[in-house]
Amino acid sequence: MSAQSRHPIPLLTPQLPERALLQPYLDRIDASRHYSNFGPLNQALEERLTAFFAPHSAAGVQVVTTSSATTGLELALASLELPPGSRVLVPALTFVATLTAVLRAGLVPVVCDIDPESWLLTPEIAEAAITSTGALAALPVAAFGQPVDTLAWSQFQQRHGVKVVVDAAGAFGSQWVAASDIAVVFSMHATKTLAAGEGGLVVGGNAAQLTSIRQMSNFGINLDPAAQLPVGMLTRVGSNAKLSEYHAAVAHASLDGWQAQAARRREIYADYRQTLQSRCGDKLQWQAGETLAAPTLFCVRLPDAERRERLEQQAGSLGVSTRRWYQPLLHQHGAAVQPLVVLATPNAEKVAAGLIGLPFSCFINHTQIKYIADIVYSAVTNISNTHY
Ligand SMILES: Cc1ncc(COP(=O)(O)O)c(C=O)c1O
């Protein structure tokens, strides 16, 4: 890359629908004068998303929107109605919201190790962990967008009576909900592929659970005239976690362009990975699993912490942003984060030591990808005179 064309390469550049594409949905808000509280755009969005997930779910699923994936996770955990202080398995390598959702639901996270290849908490790891901790629930995560096996988790749930909620915040389009008895939570944050700015969805096949989550998203107020309690009375303690009509409008426009954006993301991701692989070969390790339908991050593992630090320094000095995604690990955030049960996490620590997020967006081009690959090559081989 020439000196003139060197410019900062940001870590992520969100792509939300432009104003003109929002207009028809905003017009519908003006006409309905309905701005929140399960309005018509929100209802239509839930119907569109139910149709999106339906072909991948033998038993049928429903969708409930929330104000974020974090609130969706909190309410999905609350819907399990576990005794306060019950233990919930979480993987060590995930975004902090996985942990805070458990704590804010009045439950105790049990930090578990991950599979060394998929970098995920698996039912096999969870099985050993419930024996040693007596956990009553598990919150596996589709880390880096890599989907979890909901059928295997459903079998785990049935076999052990341990409830499962899946955090698939960054996996919209890659994570399906094949099992009918597990709630799966997605994010519509600006950095995700189905972006509303802020927002979340809970997808599941248990109608009573989804109704409870919807009710809790509206403080816990009963709105059902057929229920035993009068309308307006609190059935349980909820929160305000509703999706506004404005966020639903953005989500609709985002969904209109989702297939095209997903295809672009796949194409860029494949080029990026191929370019890095041919430049750096077996010095890089990748998360094992399926090719993602709509990647949002680009993450790779370097051989050790020393080379990662070298890469961070070199990239930083050249205006190329990097991020140690999901670090510190969940149990390394300090004394303010408690109560916490921590199991041995040797795989998570090993994977995290070399893990690095590189710039990724729909706007990154092949020249930039080659430039980044040169920087990574220089860092992993310690050749300092690489010509950028
Ligand atoms: C694994 C995971 N869980 C939860 C969240 C939180 O999602 P939200 O920002 O919609 O609350 C994220 C956000 O990136 C995430 O990556």
The ligand as an SDF file (V2000), in Angstrom:
LIG
                    3D

 16 16  0  0  0  0  0  0  0  0999 V2000
  -22.0600  -13.0890   23.2570 C   0  0  0  0  0  0  0  0  0  0  0  0
  -22.8250  -11.8160   23.4860 C   0  0  0  0  0  0  0  0  0  0  0  0
  -23.8090  -11.7890   24.3830 N   0  0  0  0  0  0  0  0  0  0  0  0
  -24.5440  -10.6750   24.5950 C   0  0  0  0  0  0  0  0  0  0  0  0
  -24.2960   -9.5080   23.9100 C   0  0  0  0  0  0  0  0  0  0  0  0
  -25.0890   -8.2810   24.2180 C   0  0  0  0  0  0  0  0  0  0  0  0
  -25.9240   -7.8980   23.1640 O   0  0  0  0  0  0  0  0  0  0  0  0
  -26.6880   -6.5010   23.2490 P   0  0  0  0  0  0  0  0  0  0  0  0
  -25.6820   -5.4430   22.9280 O   0  0  0  0  0  0  0  0  0  0  0  0
  -27.7870   -6.5870   22.2260 O   0  0  0  0  0  0  0  0  0  0  0  0
  -27.2300   -6.3620   24.6200 O   0  0  0  0  0  0  0  0  0  0  0  0
  -23.2750   -9.4880   22.9570 C   0  0  0  0  0  0  0  0  0  0  0  0
  -22.9860   -8.2630   22.2140 C   0  0  0  0  0  0  0  0  0  0  0  0
  -22.1430   -8.1920   21.3620 O   0  0  0  0  0  0  0  0  0  0  0  0
  -22.5110  -10.6670   22.7460 C   0  0  0  0  0  0  0  0  0  0  0  0
  -21.5040  -10.6980   21.8580 O   0  0  0  0  0  0  0  0  0  0  0  0
  1  2  1  0
  2  3  1  0
  2 15  2  0
  3  4  2  0
  4  5  1  0
  5  6  1  0
  5 12  2  0
  6  7  1  0
  7  8  1  0
  8  9  2  0
  8 10  1  0
  8 11  1  0
 12 13  1  0
 12 15  1  0
 13 14  2  0
 15 16  1  0
M  END
$$$$
